[in-house]
């Protein structure tokens, strides 16, 4: 039960905190570059984790990094959407 709560916090807290910075970054930096960079970094983190397999603490670290990078990608995707449609 404790690991489930810890995993949930590892997903929610970094994403919430990074959301503020991600929104500002989406307004300042080129949106396509931000989306591309975030997705490439997320893929690199996943590949590195599969190669190492650090156990439970590794799961938490990967979850935190992926939640943070997801905020940057989704903020830029939301900001670029009006230009596409």
Secondary structure, 3 states (H helix, E strand, C coil): CHHHHHHHHHHHHHHHHHHHHHHHHHHHCCHHHHHHHHHHHHHHHHHHHHHHCCCHHHHHHHHHHHHHHHHHHHHHHHHHHHHHC
